[in-house]
């Protein structure tokens, strides 16, 4: 699966509940400078830029994903912002 941004609902008493919701579907495999020597030992560095914040009754989130937009010089991932209703 291509790197995507998603979330799952969480019940404070019971834990994760329901299906995974894909907020930003990936469109290609990760192609990042961290996937190639001398920057890695064969494992790409990915997924460490995400966040969630509660504000005014909503949960706002951000996550890395590989979208269809133009790629940068060193990588093809971007950041997607989304929220729950």
C-alpha positions in Angstrom: 0.0 0.0 0.0 1.2 3.5 -0.8 1.8 5.7 2.3 -1.5 7.2 3.3 -2.9 9.4 6.2 -5.7 8.0 8.2 -7.3 7.6 11.6 -9.5 5.3 13.7 -12.2 6.4 16.2 -11.3 5.9 19.8 -13.6 5.2 22.7 -12.0 6.3 26.0 -13.4 3.3 27.9 -13.1 0.6 25.2 -10.2 1.8 23.0 -10.1 1.7 19.2 -13.6 1.4 17.7 -14.7 0.9 14.1 -12.9 0.9 10.8 -9.8 2.8 9.7 -10.7 6.1 7.9 -8.4 7.1 5.1 -8.1 10.9 5.0 -5.4 11.1 2.3 -4.9 8.1 0.1 -1.4 7.5 -1.1 -0.8 7.4 -4.9 2.7 6.1 -5.2 5.4 4.3 -3.2 7.7 6.4 -1.0 10.8 7.6 -2.9 12.8 9.5 -0.3 16.5 10.3 0.1 16.4 8.5 3.4 15.7 5.2 1.5 19.2 5.2 -0.1 22.8 4.8 1.1 24.5 6.5 2.8 21.4 7.8 4.7 20.0 4.4 5.7 20.6 0.7 6.4 17.8 -0.3 4.0 14.9 1.1 5.9 13.3 4.4 4.9 12.8 7.1 7.5 9.1 7.8 7.4 6.0 8.6 9.5 7.5 10.7 12.2 5.7 13.9 11.2 2.1 13.6 12.5 0.0 15.4 15.0 -3.5 15.6 16.6 -5.1 18.4 18.6 -8.6 18.8 20.1 -10.2 22.2 19.6 -13.8 23.4 19.8 -15.3 19.8 19.7 -13.2 18.6 16.7 -10.0 16.7 16.4 -7.5 18.3 14.0 -4.8 16.0 12.5 -1.9 16.1 10.2 0.0 13.2 8.7 2.5 12.3 6.0 1.4 10.7 2.8 2.6 10.3 -0.8 0.2 12.3 -2.9 0.0 13.1 -6.6 1.4 16.6 -6.4 4.9 17.6 -7.7 7.8 15.9 -5.9 10.6 17.8 -4.2 14.2 17.3 -5.0 14.8 14.8 -2.1 11.4 13.2 -1.6 7.9 12.7 -2.8 5.9 12.8 0.4 3.8 15.7 1.6 1.6 16.6 4.6 -2.2 16.3 4.7 -4.3 18.3 7.2 -7.8 16.9 8.2 -10.3 16.9 11.0 -13.2 14.9 12.4 -16.7 16.3 12.5 
